C-alpha cells in the first residue's frame, strides 16, 4: 500500500474527511486522499464508495495536475447535504469547486478525472460516466439557481434538471454542461462548447462542437428579482440586467 506523499497530501484533512464520512473500519483504509489547498465549506450529507475492495487513495481531491496551478488555487468541497457517490480511481484536480444541494445526488463512475479549476454544481442529479475526463475550466451545473416565470400561464419554470454525462466522454477545456444535458457514450465535447440539450439520440462516437450564436430561445419569460438582504439586514434590490434591452443594443451596434 503506497501513499503519494511527494504530492503534498494534507494528512490532517485526509483523516478528518474519512472519519467524517465513513465507519472506522473503512476510514482506516483512507480511500479518499485530500491534498493541500482544499477547503471544506460544508460537510453534510453522505459519501458512498461504489467499489470493492476499498483501497487507499482510490479517490484523490485537490491534486496539482498542470503547471499553471499554484498555491493560490483553492479546491472547495461544499456538501450542503445529499449524496456523493464515488467509483474507483477518481482524481479531482486542484482549484475545482464541488457543491451538492440538500437532496442532490452526485455520482462519479469509475476512472474519472478532472483537470482542475473546474466547477461541478449539483442541486438535483448529476451523473458522470466511467472513463470520463474533463480538462480545466469545465463547468457542470444542473441548476439555473433562480426560477423564471411564464408570464402567459403564470407558472414557474423548472430551474433544475438532471445531467447525465455518458461513459468515455472527453470534456474539452472551457466547456459548459447545463441543466437537462445528456451526452452519449464515446462523446467528445469540444473546447468552449456549451451543451444544454439531450444528445443521446445523436449516437455514439461523435464530437459536439460549438452551438449556434446566442439567440432568443424562449419568449414570455421574465426574471423574478427577489430582494436580498445586505450585511445590515436591510432589503435591497438584487442587481439585474434587462436582457432584452441588452440584446437590442447589441443588435443596433452590429447592425
C-alpha positions in Angstrom: 0.0 0.0 0.0 1.6 3.3 -1.1 0.7 6.9 -0.4 1.9 9.7 -2.8 3.2 11.9 0.0 5.5 13.6 -2.5 2.5 15.4 -3.9 1.9 17.3 -0.6 -1.0 15.4 0.9 -2.8 17.1 3.9 -2.7 14.3 6.5 -5.0 16.1 8.9 -7.7 16.9 6.3 -7.4 13.3 4.9 -8.1 11.8 8.3 -10.8 14.3 9.0 -12.6 13.6 5.7 -12.5 9.9 6.0 -13.6 9.8 9.7 -16.4 12.2 9.0 -18.0 10.2 6.2 -17.1 6.5 6.7 -17.2 3.9 9.5 -13.9 3.4 11.2 -13.1 0.1 9.5 -13.4 1.9 6.1 -11.9 5.2 7.2 -8.8 3.5 8.4 -8.0 2.4 4.9 -8.0 6.1 3.7 -10.0 5.6 0.5 -10.1 9.4 0.0 -6.9 11.4 -0.1 -7.1 15.2 0.4 -4.2 17.4 -0.8 -3.1 20.7 0.5 -5.1 23.7 -0.6 -8.5 22.0 -0.1 -11.1 24.0 1.9 -14.1 22.3 3.5 -17.0 24.8 3.3 -19.7 22.3 4.3 -19.5 18.5 5.1 -23.1 17.5 5.5 -24.9 14.6 3.7 -23.3 11.3 2.8 -20.4 10.0 0.8 -20.6 6.5 -0.6 -18.0 4.2 -2.3 -19.3 2.2 -5.3 -16.4 -0.3 -5.5 -14.9 -3.1 -3.5 -12.5 -3.9 -2.1 -11.8 -0.5 -0.6 -8.3 0.7 -1.2 -6.2 3.6 -0.1 -6.2 6.6 -2.4 -9.0 5.4 -4.7 -10.3 9.0 -4.6 -7.9 11.9 -4.7 -9.2 15.5 -4.3 -7.1 18.7 -4.9 -4.1 17.2 -6.7 -2.0 19.5 -8.8 -2.1 18.4 -12.4 -1.0 21.3 -14.5 1.9 23.7 -14.3 -0.4 26.8 -14.1 -1.7 25.6 -10.7 -0.2 27.5 -7.8 -0.7 27.5 -4.1 -3.3 30.2 -4.6 -5.7 27.8 -6.4 -8.1 26.5 -3.7 -10.1 23.4 -4.1 -13.5 23.8 -2.4 -15.7 21.0 -1.1 -19.2 22.2 -0.3 -21.6 19.4 0.5 -24.7 21.0 1.9 -26.5 17.7 2.0 -27.4 15.0 -0.4 -25.2 12.1 -1.5 -21.9 11.9 -3.4 -21.1 8.5 -4.8 -17.5 7.8 -5.9 -16.4 5.0 -8.2 -12.9 3.6 -8.2 -10.0 5.8 -9.4 -11.3 9.3 -9.1 -9.0 12.3 -9.5 -10.3 15.8 -8.8 -7.7 18.4 -9.9 -6.6 21.5 -7.9 -8.8 24.5 -7.9 -12.0 22.6 -8.5 -15.3 23.6 -6.8 -17.6 20.7 -5.8 -21.1 21.6 -4.5 -24.1 19.5 -3.7 -27.5 20.6 -2.5 -29.6 19.2 0.3 -31.3 16.4 -1.7 -28.9 16.2 -4.6 -27.1 13.0 -5.9 -23.7 13.5 -7.5 -22.4 10.2 -8.9 -19.0 9.6 -10.4 -18.3 6.4 -12.4 -15.0 4.6 -12.4 -11.8 6.1 -13.7 -12.9 9.7 -13.8 -10.5 12.7 -13.9 -11.0 16.4 -13.6 -8.0 18.6 -14.7 -8.5 21.5 -12.3 -10.2 24.9 -12.0 -13.5 23.1 -12.8 -16.9 23.6 -11.2 -19.5 20.9 -10.5 -22.7 22.2 -9.1 -25.4 19.6 -8.3 -28.7 20.6 -6.7 -30.7 17.7 -8.2 -28.8 15.0 -10.0 -25.5 14.8 -11.9 -24.1 11.5 -13.3 -20.6 11.4 -14.7 -19.9 8.2 -16.6 -16.9 5.9 -16.3 -13.7 6.6 -18.1 -14.6 10.3 -18.5 -12.1 13.1 -18.4 -12.6 16.8 -18.0 -10.0 19.4 -18.9 -9.6 22.7 -17.0 -12.2 25.4 -16.6 -15.1 23.0 -17.3 -18.4 23.9 -15.7 -21.2 21.4 -14.9 -24.4 22.8 -13.4 -27.8 21.2 -13.2 -29.4 24.4 -11.9 -30.2 28.0 -13.1 -30.1 29.0 -9.4 -33.2 31.2 -9.9 -36.6 30.0 -11.3 -38.2 32.1 -14.1 -41.9 32.8 -14.5 -44.1 32.2 -17.6 -46.0 35.5 -17.9 -48.7 33.9 -20.0 -49.7 31.0 -17.8 -48.2 32.4 -14.6 -46.3 29.2 -13.9 -42.8 28.8 -12.6 -40.3 27.2 -15.0 -38.1 24.4 -13.7 -34.8 25.7 -12.5 -33.2 22.3 -12.1 -32.9 19.3 -14.4 -30.7 16.2 -14.2 -27.5 16.0 -16.1 -26.1 12.7 -17.5 -22.6 12.5 -19.0 -22.0 9.2 -20.7 -19.1 6.8 -20.4 -15.9 7.5 -22.3 -16.5 11.2 -22.6 -13.9 13.9 -23.0 -15.0 17.4 -21.9 -12.7 20.0 -23.6 -11.4 23.0 -21.7 -13.8 25.8 -21.1 -16.8 23.6 -21.9 -20.1 24.2 -20.1 -22.7 21.5 -19.4 -26.1 23.0 -18.3 -29.2 21.6 -16.8 -31.0 18.9 -18.8 -27.9 17.9 -20.8 -27.3 14.3 -21.8 -24.3 13.1 -23.7 -24.0 9.7 -25.2 -21.1 7.2 -24.6 -17.9 7.8 -26.5 -18.5 11.6 -26.9 -16.1 14.5 -27.2 -17.3 17.9 -26.2 -15.1 20.5 -28.0 -13.4 23.3 -26.1 -15.5 26.3 -25.1 -18.7 24.5 -26.2 -22.0 24.9 -24.3 -24.3 21.9 -24.0 -27.9 22.4 -23.0 -29.8 19.6 -24.7 -30.3 15.8 -24.7 -27.9 14.4 -27.3 -28.4 10.8 -26.6 -30.3 10.2 -29.8 -27.3 11.5 -31.8 -25.5 8.2 -31.4 -22.0 7.4 -30.1 -18.6 8.3 -31.4 -19.4 11.9 -32.0 -17.9 15.3 -31.4 -20.2 18.0 -30.1 -18.9 21.4 -31.3 -19.9 24.9 -30.9 -23.6 25.5 -30.8 -25.1 28.5 -32.8 -24.5 32.0 -31.6 -26.8 33.3 -28.9 -30.3 34.0 -29.9 -33.8 34.2 -28.4 -34.7 30.7 -27.3 -37.8 31.5 -25.3 -40.5 34.2 -25.0 -42.9 35.2 -22.3 -40.3 34.6 -19.6 -39.2 37.1 -17.0 -36.7 37.1 -14.2 -38.1 37.5 -10.7 -35.8 40.0 -9.0 -36.3 38.9 -5.4 -34.9 41.5 -2.9 -31.9 40.3 -1.0 -30.6 41.4 2.4 -27.2 43.2 2.9 -25.0 42.6 5.9 -27.1 45.0 8.0 -30.3 43.2 7.3 -31.7 45.9 5.0 -33.6 45.0 1.9 -32.0 46.0 -1.3 -32.9 45.1 -4.9 -30.9 42.3 -6.5 -28.8 43.8 -9.2 -30.1 42.5 -12.5 -29.7 43.2 -16.3 -32.5 43.9 -18.7 -31.5 41.2 -21.1 -34.0 42.3 -23.8 -32.6 45.8 -23.8 -29.1 44.5 -23.8 -29.8 42.3 -26.8 -31.4 45.3 -28.6 -28.4 47.5 -28.0 -26.1 44.7 -29.3 -28.3 44.3 -32.4 -28.2 48.0 -33.1 -24.4 48.1 -32.6 -23.7 45.3 -35.1 -26.4 46.2 -37.5 
